[in-house]
């Protein structure tokens, strides 16, 4: 297998970049969320899977480089769920999160929201989040459809209740002048989305808490199912879902409140929406890889912190589990 000096030796199933450092995880997830993988054809995907199978069975054709193998693995990881082996529906892949989620973010941050528009945008946002959470969950254990529906209803209800409640409180705050009230209203989506995201992850994946998730040894073999590892996986994912909307729903209102005072935009109000859209797209695109890089997708946990029956079943000191995204 040909290798370039700048490219590390290929390891099947292992990340290209060091996952023990934040920078390594950031580079890894920038690959995972690369929107160009949304346009990969079925033929190209099959070629990538075949190339990786050939590597696994030591039947690679001559002249295949490490770069080609890393690219094949990147495409497979972006499209295929690591636990089910099935394709993830395009809008719910992590690579589709920004392209398909940005219009919703723009809607959430539009000024002068009515109660009805707030309900609609929060419903759309949590519907998208629920589907992304479900599509990228740890799927080592089957999840009944009823559990998905319970989680979905709970997440949407919490998001809408918090957002509408805050908007009503602000509108009733008579001491605030209209300008201040509008600025504060622009920040309402963040606490609503952040708290609902926690509910979304917890409710959509609470089946893992009762069933546990698979923990793997150094050879990738399943040692057992751990509820403790499931709790860690859900807590880590929920934390990233709080960090993710922070810049998305805080920076654009600050940036737009400044830009709206510029003479150019005061004379050309039609430019506000396109500029607002670009600001949302850029902040969303930069925030996503940073948030999901806080923890490695395949996280590790010391055996001493897991259930006694799992500790007795292995000689390993550390086991691995799929955190989900």
N, C-alpha and C positions, 0 to 999 in steps of 0.2 A: 504493500500500500504506500503510495507516494505521500510525503508530508512536506509542508513548507516550514521554514524556520520560524515564521510568525504564528503558525497554527499548532496548538497542542495536539498530542497523539489522541486519536479518537477512542472513546470508551462508551460502549453501548449502554444506554439507559442512565448514564451519568451526565450531569450538566457540564457544559463546555468551560464555564467559569467557576472559580472557587466560591462555594456557597457559604463558607465560614465568614466571609467579609461582606459588608453592605455593598461595596462597589461591585464585587463579583455577582451578587444577587441582582443588582440593578442591571448589569449588562445581560444577565440571563433573561430577566423578565422583559427587557426591551425587545429581545428576540421573540419571546412568547406573545407579546401584544402587538407585534409588527402587523399593521393593517394589510400589508401586501400579501400576507398568507390567506386573506379572504378570497383572493382571486386565483388561488391555486386550483388547477383543473383536476378532475377525478383521475385522469390519466397520469398526471404528474404525481399525485398523492400515491397511487399504486406503485409507480416507479420508485418513489422514496421508500415505501414500505418493503418492496422487494429488495432494494439495495441493503437495507438494514437487516433483512432476513438472510441475505447472502453473506453479510459480515458475520452474523451470529453462527451460521453453519460453515464458516470458513470456505465459502465458494465465491468470493469476490472476483470479478473479472480483473485482469491486470490494468494498471494505470489509474485506478480509482484513488483520489486524494483524500486526505483527512478533511479538507474543506468541504468536499462533496458529501461526505458522511455526516459532518456536523450540520450542513444545510438540510439534508434529508431528515435528520432527527428533529431539527427545529420545526420543519413543516409538519411532521407527524405529531409532535407535542402540541402544536398550535391548533390542530384539527381533531385529533383523536383523544378521547378520555382515557387517562392512564389506567383506570380500574375496570371500565366496561369494555374498552377496545372499540367503542362505537364512535361515529362522527358526532361532534357537538353541533347543534343547529347554529348556523352562521351568526345571527344577531346575539346569541348567548355565549359565544366564545369570548375569551378575554381579549382577543385581537379585534373583536367587534364592539367591545364595550365603549370605546371613545366614539367611533363613527356613529353608532346607533344610539348612544346615550347623550351626545352633545345637544341634539334638538330639544330633548327633555330638559336638560340643564338650562338652556336658553329660556325655555318657557317658565321654568321655576323662578328665574331671576328677573322676569319682566316686571317693570314698575307698575304701580296702581292696580294690583291684583284684586279681583272681586272674590267673594267666598266661593262661588262656583268655579272660577278659573283655578283657585288654589286647590280645590278638591280634585279637579280633573288632572292637573299637573302632578300633584302628589300621588294620585292613583297610578298614573302612567309610570312615574319614577319607581314606585315600589313594585309595580308589576314587572318592569324590566329587571330590577334588582333581584326579585324573587326567582325569576327564570334563570338569571346568571348564576345565582347562588346554588340553585338546584342542579343546573347543568354542569357546574364545576365542583360539586360536592365530593366528599370521600364516598365512593360507591362500592366499598368492599362488602357492605351489607345492603340488601334490598330495602327500599323505602316505599311504603304503601302510598297510593295516590291521595288517600284521605289525609295523611300527615302533611303532604304538600299543600293541600287546600286549607287545612287548619293554619299552617304557617303563613300562607298568602293572605288570608282574611285578617289574621292578627297583625301582620306587618302593615297592610293598607289602612286598617282601622287606627293604629297608633300614629302613623304618619299624618293622616288627614285630621285626626283629633287635635294633635299638638299644633299643627300649622294653622288650622282654623281658630283654635283657642287663642293662640298668640296674636293673630290678626285682629280678632275681636277685642282683645285687651288693649291693643295699641290704638284701635279706632275709638275706644272709649276713654282714652287718656286725653282729657280736654286740655291739660296743661301744656301739651306738646303743640308747637306750631306746625303747620302743614308740611313745611320743608323737612323738619326733624323727624316727623312721623313717617314721611316717605322713605327717608334714609334708613330708619330703624326697620321698617317693613321689608326692606331689601335683604336684611340679615335674618329674617324669620326662617327662610328655608334651611339654614344650617342646623339649628337645634332640632328642627322637625325631622330632617333627613338623617342626621347623626343618630338620634335616639331610635328612630324607626329602623335604621340599618341594623342596630344591635338586635332589636326585636326580630327583624327579618332573618338574620343569620341564626339566632337562637331557635326561632320557631320552625324555620325551614329544615334545620338539621338536628332538632331535638331528639329524633329517633336514634341518632348516633349515641346519645347519652344513655339510653336504655339498652341498646344492643351492643355498644362498643365498636371500635374500629380495629382493623388488623394492624398488628405491629410486626415488623420484619427484622430478621437478623442480618448479619453482614453479607450473607449469600443471597438475600432477597427472599428467603423462605419465611412463611407465616409461622410465628411462634404462638400466637393466640389473639383473642379479641380483648381490648382494654377500654373500659369506660373512662379511666383516668386519662389515657391518651386522647380520647374523644373530647373530654372537657378542655384539655390544653389546645387541641386543634380548633375548637369552636371559639375559645377565648382569643386566640391569636388572630383568627379571621375577623372576629367582631371588632377587635382593636384597629385592624387595618381599615375597616369600614367606617370607623369614626375619623381616622386621620385623612382618609381619601377626600371626603367632602369639605374638609376644613379650608384648603386653599381654593377649591372650586366655588364655594358659596360665600367666601369672605373676601377674596381678592377682587373678583369682577365688580362687586358693588363699590369698593373703594376706588378702583381704577376708573369706573364709569362716572362716579360722582365728580371726579376731577376732570375727565374729558368733556363732560357735558357743559362745563363752564367755558370751554374754549370757544372763541368767536366763530371758528369754522363750523363747528357742530351746532351752535346756536342759530346760525344762518341756514344750515342744511340739516334739518331734523331727520330727513330720510336716511342719512348716513348712520344714525344712532344704532339701528338694528343690525346692519352688517358689521359694524365695529364691535358691538356687544357680542355678536356671534363669534367673531374671531378671538376676542378676549376669552370667552368661555371655552372655545376649542383648545386654545394654547394652554390655559391653566389646567384643563381636564387632561390633556395629553401629557403634560409634565407631571401631574400629580399621581396618575395611576401607577406608573412603574415605581415611583418612590414609595407609595403606600404599600404595594404588595411585596416590595423588597425588604420590608422590615423583618420578615421571617422567611426562612427557606420553605419551599413547598413541601419537600420531603424533610420534615423536622425530626430531630433526634431527642430521645428522652432516656435518662438513666434507668436501668432495670430496677434499682432500689426504690424508685418512686412509683413503680407500677404494682399491680395486684400480686400477692404472694404466689399464686398458681403460675403466673407468667414468669416470675423470677426463678421458680423451680424448674421451668421447662427449657431453660437456656443457660449456656455458660457465658454468653455475651454480657458485657457491662453496660452497653448502650444499644437501644433498639430504635428503629426508624418507623415513622408513620406518615401517611399522606395527609397533610393539613387541609388540602383543598385550597381554592383561591377566593 
